[in-house]
Amino acid sequence: MKKLSALFLALVCFLSIAGCGGPEEERHWAVKPTVMIDGIKYGTTGRSITYYTWDAPQNGGYYDGEITSTVEAHESPTKNDQSNFGTGHKYRYGEDNTVLVFIENEYSGNWVIYEAYEDQGEDE
């Protein structure tokens, strides 16, 4: 029985050591939904404002710009009018270093509040 236990322990140690020599996995760090506008990065606050349907951009509601390019969700935007959550979203400037980004849903949509922040890099 002792030989079997020793053999089992040796096998576990061998497999553990063999697993260490494999290629490293590429790591993807979570980055909050972010948009860059006029050289400033704005991250989501998780809060939204719902206006009446007529205020939605597709129904003639005003907006100041549109997100025209995107990066991967785990990356941080590096260009103006770029986000890490897709393109085609309209935005308008808010108060106190915020922008409102219109995110459509099946009925109308919400203006999601994004707040200016100092970028800490992609490994947030």
C-alpha positions as CSV (number, residue, x, y, z in Angstrom):
1,M,0.0,0.0,0.0
2,K,2.9,2.3,0.8
3,K,4.4,1.7,-2.7
4,L,1.1,2.6,-4.3
5,S,0.8,5.8,-2.3
6,A,4.3,6.8,-3.1
7,L,3.7,6.0,-6.8
8,F,0.5,8.1,-6.8
9,L,2.3,11.0,-5.1
10,A,5.2,10.8,-7.6
11,L,2.7,10.8,-10.5
12,V,0.9,13.9,-9.1
13,C,4.3,15.7,-8.6
14,F,5.3,14.8,-12.2
15,L,2.1,16.1,-13.7
16,S,2.3,19.3,-11.7
17,I,5.8,20.0,-12.9
18,A,5.0,19.1,-16.5
19,G,2.1,21.5,-16.4
20,C,4.4,24.4,-15.4
21,G,6.4,24.3,-18.6
22,G,3.4,24.9,-21.0
23,P,2.8,28.2,-22.9
24,E,1.5,31.0,-20.8
25,E,-2.1,31.9,-21.3
26,E,-3.0,35.3,-22.7
27,R,-4.7,37.3,-20.0
28,H,-7.6,39.6,-20.6
29,W,-8.3,42.1,-17.9
30,A,-11.7,43.6,-17.4
31,V,-12.1,47.2,-18.4
32,K,-15.3,49.0,-17.7
33,P,-17.4,50.3,-20.6
34,T,-15.5,53.3,-21.7
35,V,-15.7,56.0,-24.5
36,M,-13.2,58.6,-25.5
37,I,-14.5,62.0,-26.5
38,D,-12.4,65.1,-27.2
39,G,-9.3,63.3,-25.7
40,I,-11.1,62.5,-22.4
41,K,-12.0,59.0,-21.3
42,Y,-15.4,58.5,-19.8
43,G,-16.4,55.3,-17.9
44,T,-19.9,54.1,-17.2
45,T,-21.4,54.9,-13.8
46,G,-24.0,52.2,-14.2
47,R,-26.8,54.8,-14.0
48,S,-29.1,55.9,-16.7
49,I,-31.7,58.5,-17.4
50,T,-34.9,57.6,-19.3
51,Y,-36.5,60.3,-21.4
52,Y,-39.6,60.2,-23.4
53,T,-39.5,58.4,-26.7
54,W,-39.5,61.7,-28.7
55,D,-36.2,62.5,-27.0
56,A,-34.4,59.5,-28.5
57,P,-32.0,60.3,-31.3
58,Q,-33.8,58.1,-33.8
59,N,-36.9,60.3,-33.2
60,G,-35.2,63.6,-33.7
61,G,-33.8,64.1,-30.2
62,Y,-30.6,66.1,-30.2
63,Y,-27.1,64.7,-29.7
64,D,-23.6,66.1,-29.9
65,G,-21.8,63.2,-31.6
66,E,-21.7,59.5,-32.4
67,I,-19.3,56.7,-31.5
68,T,-17.7,55.7,-34.8
69,S,-15.1,53.1,-33.9
70,T,-14.6,50.4,-31.4
71,V,-11.9,48.3,-29.7
72,E,-12.2,45.0,-27.9
73,A,-14.1,44.9,-24.7
74,H,-10.9,44.3,-22.7
75,E,-9.2,47.3,-24.2
76,S,-9.4,51.0,-23.5
77,P,-10.3,53.4,-26.3
78,T,-7.4,55.4,-27.7
79,K,-9.1,57.6,-30.3
80,N,-11.9,60.2,-30.2
81,D,-15.4,58.9,-30.7
82,Q,-14.2,55.3,-29.9
83,S,-15.6,52.9,-27.3
84,N,-15.1,49.4,-26.1
85,F,-18.8,48.5,-26.4
86,G,-19.6,49.1,-30.1
87,T,-20.4,51.8,-32.6
88,G,-23.4,53.8,-33.7
89,H,-24.3,55.0,-30.2
90,K,-25.1,58.7,-30.1
91,Y,-23.9,60.9,-27.2
92,R,-24.5,64.3,-25.7
93,Y,-22.5,66.3,-23.2
94,G,-23.8,66.3,-19.6
95,E,-22.9,68.3,-16.5
96,D,-20.0,67.9,-14.1
97,N,-17.6,66.0,-16.5
98,T,-20.1,63.6,-17.8
99,V,-21.5,62.5,-21.1
100,L,-24.7,60.7,-21.8
101,V,-24.6,57.8,-24.3
102,F,-27.8,56.6,-25.9
103,I,-28.1,52.8,-25.6
104,E,-31.1,51.5,-27.5
105,N,-33.4,48.8,-26.3
106,E,-36.5,47.2,-27.8
107,Y,-38.8,50.0,-26.8
108,S,-36.8,53.2,-27.0
109,G,-33.5,53.4,-25.0
110,N,-31.8,55.0,-22.1
111,W,-29.1,57.7,-21.8
112,V,-26.4,56.0,-19.8
113,I,-24.3,58.3,-17.7
114,Y,-20.5,58.2,-18.3
115,E,-18.1,60.1,-16.1
116,A,-14.7,61.4,-16.9
117,Y,-11.8,59.5,-15.2
118,E,-8.1,59.3,-15.3
119,D,-7.0,56.2,-17.3
120,Q,-5.0,53.8,-15.3
121,G,-4.1,51.6,-18.4
122,E,-5.7,48.5,-19.7
123,D,-5.0,46.4,-16.5
124,E,-7.8,47.9,-14.4
